[in-house]
Amino acid sequence: MFTRRKIIKSGMASSLTLAAGGLAAPALAQGAKIKLGYVSPQSGPLAAFSEADQFVIDTFLASGADANFEVIVKDSQSNPNRAAEVARELIIDDGIDMMLVASTPETTNPVATTCEAEEIPVISTLAPWQPYFIGQQGNPGDPGSWRPFDFSFHFFWGLEDVISVFTAMWNQLETNKSVGAIFPNDGDGNAWGDPNLGFPPVLEAQGYQLTDTGRYQNLTDDFSAQINAFKAANCEIITGVPIPPDFTTFWTQAKQQGYTPKAASIGKAILFPQAVEALGDQGHNLSSEVWWSPFHPFDSSLTGQTAAGVAADYMAATGRPWTQPIGFVHALFEMASDVMARVDDSGNVDKVASAIASTELKSVVGRIAFDGAGLPPFAAQNVAKTPLVGGQWRLQNDGSYELVIVDNSDHTDIPTAGTMEAIV
């Protein structure tokens, strides 16, 4: 199998140009710009994750990066096959020097897998590290076969972190410890519901009873079976990682069928204010993980702004409320700037990959370093963990919602602004 890098190294580029789809050497001409590819779900059911992309890219280029970088953006359309397709376009047609990719395993994994096969350095984020790392292995069910990647690097938190945050929030309430799970049949859902690495063993160890009705297909329009099962088990807590439209469907139907748990801690679906506002007053005290907020005590290495400053600029520029992905997409471009400043040839993929691996960056989402901290040995080479806390959405008098941090047990440097309240 020919990759772009093998063709370049063997000196066959000119003779194989047509056969290889127009592959071109990545070495830059004097004064040429470094090409960054960026893939995210700008349309489809995951589009909320990419709402701030253009703002972040504009901020990156306005910081002075426009003199050295060109950013080529592609839409995955919330489709894994499309994500892989546009990744190859960026590598083969556009001749990028490094790939950046964000937002759920359905986007990060196919792009990262394509880059690894084509030997192009890639940095990804906005997906828990387990579905990113394990989901790309040839045999995800056989830990002995798992291997590190040479060109793929990822920063975010893991399932152990979100489980810790969710249980810490639940432990602030009086409940019967009966939990209902809505896990979809996708990268996140399969990881969260994994009987060995996901929620089930940890909840059992902490005395929780889990009712898991199995994996459902994304964009399901009837959750009656799940709701009936949760009612039968008297589940006072709900958790899961649905896409935004699916949780809206589930929660609306649950209310219609007279089911209201004391806590609903939901990953992914209610990260965004517009998703909660779509529920009207039924979104009050829904809870979720909080990866980034204006209250996080971190500064941007790119602009020098605080997290609060980055969020304020976004709101002033767009007239929309801040969202959590702003910080992590911003950090992706912080990484790109930092990495390329430490290599003398942006077209040398080995040097770029080595520079990513040696990163120790204080970013707007916290410290990013691939030093193995908090990780099992098999993931230490490719993953950097970032902090996670828990929050609740509180309905305001004007009908808007405010995300209040209510648990910082694992990261006390990130301040809380309230305590967990039961849904009524």
N, C-alpha and C positions, 0 to 999 in steps of 0.2 A: 504494500500500500504506500503510495507516494503522499507525503505531506508537504506543505509549502516549505518547511524547514529543511527536509531531506533534499528537496530539489535544489534549494539554494546552496546547501553545503556541498553537494556533488557537482555543482557547476552546470547542471542541466537545464537551468531556467529558460534559456533562449530556445533550445530545441523542443522543450515540452510545453511551451506557452499555450498552444492551442489545445493540446490533449489535456492539460491540467486546468483548463478553464480560465486562463489568463493570470496565473499566479505570478506575483512580482516580488522581487527581493525587498525586504523591509528596510535595508540600509537607507538612511536619509541623505538626500542631496544637501549641499551646503545651504543653510538658511531655511530648509524646509521645516514644516511643523510636524510635531509628534501627533500621530493619529490615534485618538481614543474612540473605540466603539462603545456604545451604550445601548443596552437592551432592557426594556421594561414593558409591563402590560398597560399601554396607554389607552386601550379600548377593551371592551368586553367586561365580564363581571368583576375583574380584579383592577379595573381602571382607577379606583380611588387611591390605590397605592402610588400612582404616578402623577397625581394631581399637581405636585410641586416640582416636577422634574424640570420644566423649562425655567422656572424661577431659579433653581439651584444651578443649572448650567449657565444661565446669564450671570449669576453671581460669581461663578468660577471664572468665566472669561473676563468679567469686569475687574477681577482682582489683579489683572495683569497677565493671566494665563493665555489670553488671546494671541499674544506675541509668539508663544511657543507651542500652543496646542490647537488642534482641530478636533471637534467632537462630532461624531457621526451617530445619529440617533435612529434606532429602529424599534418598531412596535411589535411585541410578541402577540398582540391581540388576545391575551389571556389563554393562549393555546400552546402547549409544549412543542408540538410539531412545527408550528410557525416560529417559535423561539429558536429552535435548532436551525431552521432554514435561514432566518435573518442573521444568525451568528456566522454561518458559512458565507453569506453575502459580504458581511463586514470583513471577514478574514481573506476571502479569495478576491472579491471584486474591489473592495476598498483598500485592502492592504494595511489594515490597522496594525499598530505596534503593541497595543494592549487593549483588553476587553474589560469593561465594567458592566455588571448586571445586577438588577435588584428585583425583589418582590415575589416571594413565595417559591417553593420548590418547583412549581410548574413552569417557572421562568428560569430560575437560577440553574437548575440541574441540566436541562438540555443544552443551555449555553455553555456551562462549564465543561460538560462532557465533550462537546464539539471542540472547544478550545484545547482541552487535554489531548484529544486525538490529533489535532492539527499543530500541537506544540506552540500555542500562543498563550502568553501570560494572561490570567484572568483573575479579577477580584470580584467577589460577590457578597451580597448582604441581604437582609430582610427575609431570612428563612432560618428557623432553628437549625443548629449545626447537625443534629442527627439525620433528619431527612436529606440535608445537603450531602453529608459524607457517606452515610450508609446507603442512601438511595441511589448513589452512583456506582456502588460496588457490583461486580458481576454476579455475586451471590449474596444478597443482603442478609439471608438467613444463616450464613456460615461465617462467624467472626474470624475464624482462622484463615479465611481466604482474603480478608480485607487488606488493601494496600494503599499507602499514601499516594498523593498526586504529585506530579513534578511541576505543573504549571498553574494549578488551580488553588486559590486561597480564599478564605471566607471569614468574615467577622460578624458575630451576632451572639445571642445567648442560646441556651440549650433547653431541652425538655426538663432536665433536673431543676432548672431555674424557674420555669413557669409553674411547675408542680409545687415547688417550695413557696412561691408567691401566692398561688391560689389557696393552698391549704392554710397558709398564715392568715389570709383574709377570712377564710371560713372559720378559723379557730377564734376569731373575734366575736362570733355569733353563737347563740345557743341553738344547735340543730341536732337532729337525730343521726347525723353523719351518713345519710342515705343520698347517694349521688347518681344522677342520670347523665348519660354521656351521649352527645350527638357528634359522632366522628364520621366525616365523609370518606368516600373511597377515592382519596387523592394522597399526595405525598405527605401533607400535614396530618390528615386524619389517620392514615395507616401508622404513622410514627407515634402520634399521641395515644392511640389505642393499642399499641404493640404490647403483648402480654409480658414481655421481658424488659423492654427499655422504656415503655411509656407510662401512662398513668396507673394501670391496674396494679402492679406490684407495690408501688409506693403507697397508694391509697389503702390497700389491704394491710400493709405494715402499720399504718397510722390508725387503723380501726374503722375506716370508711367502708361502706358497702356500695359497690359499683353496679349499676344497671346499664349494661351496654347492649343495645338492640342490634348491633352490627353496622356495617358500612352501608351508607346510602349514596346514591349518585347525586353529584352536584346539580343544582337547579331543580331539585325535587319540589313538587307542588303540594304534597300532602304528607304531613307529619303526624297524622292521627295515631298510627301504630306506636310511634315513640311516645307520644303524649299519654296514651292509655297505659303503656308499660310503666311510665314514671309515676302516674297516679296510683297504679296498683301497688308499686313498691314504696309509696309514700316518700318519694324523693324530695327532700327539702332543699337540695342543691342541684343545679344544672351546670355542666361544663361541656366544652367542645370547641371545635375549631372550624366552623362552617364559613363559607364565603358570605359576603354581606347580604345578598338577596335571600339566601336560604335561611339566615337567622331571622330576618324580617318575617318570612313566611311562618317559620316555626313559632316565633313569639306571638304573632298575631293570632294564630290558630290556638295556641295554648291559652291565651286570654279568653278567646271565644268559647273554649271548652272548660272554662272555670279552673284552670290550673295556674297557680302562682307560687313558685318556690320562694324560699327565704333569700336565696342567693343564686345569681346566674352569672358565672364567671366565664366569659367567652373570649377565646382567642380569635384574632383576625377580623371577624365580622363587625365588631363594634369598636374598632380602633379609631373610627372617623366620626366627627361630630354630625355630618350629614346623615350617616347611617342611623345614629341614635335619634336625631331629630325627626327622621321619617316615621318613628314609632309614636310620635306625639308625646303625651305625658306618660306613656307606658315604658319609656326608657329610663325613668328615674331609678337610680341605685343599681343599674346594671354595672357589672365590674369586668375589668380586663387587665391584662398585663400592660405595663407602661415602660416602653424601651427608651423613650426620649420625651422631654418636655422643656418648656422655657424655664422650669425650676431646677433642672439638672445643673450642677455646678461646674460645667465644662466650657472651654473656649475653643474657637476654631483656629487651627494652625494656618488656615488659608487667609482669613480676614481679620483675625484677632478679636472677633466678636464673641460675646457670651452667647450661651444657648438662648437666653431671653432676647438678645439683640437680633439673632438670626430669625427667631419667630416673629418679632415685631416688624422686621423688614418685610417678611413674607406677607403679613397681614396688611401692612401699609401699601404694598405693591399690588395686591390682588383683591383686597376687600373681603377675603375669606378667613375663617379661623385657622390657626396653626394645626398641623397634623403631625403625627409621630414620624412618618417616613422622611420628613424634611431633614431631620438631623442625620439620618443614616445615608441618604443620597448625597448630602453635603459632605459627609465623611468619606464616601467613595472618591469624590473628586479631591478631597484633602490627600487621600492615599495616592492618587495618581500623581499629583504635584510633588509630594514628598518622595515617592519612588523614583520618578524620572529625574529628580534633582540629584539623585545618588548614583546614576549610571552615566558613563561617558559615551554610550552608543545605544540609543533607544531601539535600534533594530536588532540588537543582540539579545535574543530571547532568554538565553541562559543568565546573562547579567541582570536582565529585568526581573526574572523569577527569583534570583538570589537576593536582589534588593528588596523585593516584597517580603521574602522569608525573614530578612533581618530587620524589618520594620519595628520601630518603637516610637509610636506617634501619640502625642497628646492631642486628641481631636475633640470635636464638639459633642461626640457621644461617649467620651472617656478615652482611656488608654487603649491603644491597639498594638498588640505585640504577639507574634507567633512563637511564644515561649512555653507553651504547654500548660500554662496556669489554669487549674480547674478542669483539666481535660484528661481523658484516658490516653495512654501512650499512642494508641493507633491513630488518634486524630490530632495529636500535638503538632505535627509538622504543618498542617494545612488550615488550622482553625485558631482564631483569636476570640476569646469571650468578652462580651460587653455586659454592663450591669443591667439588672431588671428589678423593677418595683411593681406595686399593684395600685390600681386606682378605681374609683367609682365615678360614674356620670351623675351629676346632680342637676336637676331641672331648675332653671332660673326663672325669675318673675316674667321675663320677656319671652319665655318659650324656648330660649336657647339652652344649651347644656354646657356645664363646666366639668372638666376632668380633674378630680381631686385625688391626690396621692394619699392612700390610706395605709399602706404597708411598705416599710423600707427595711424589713428585718435583715435582709442580706446585704444591703448597701446603705448604711446609716448616714453617709455623707449626702445622700439625696433626701431633702426634707419632706416630711409629711405635712398635710394641711387638714387632716381630719381622721376619723376612724370609720371602720366598716359599719354600715347601717343595713338592716334587713329590708328587703322588698316587701311592700304592703299593698 
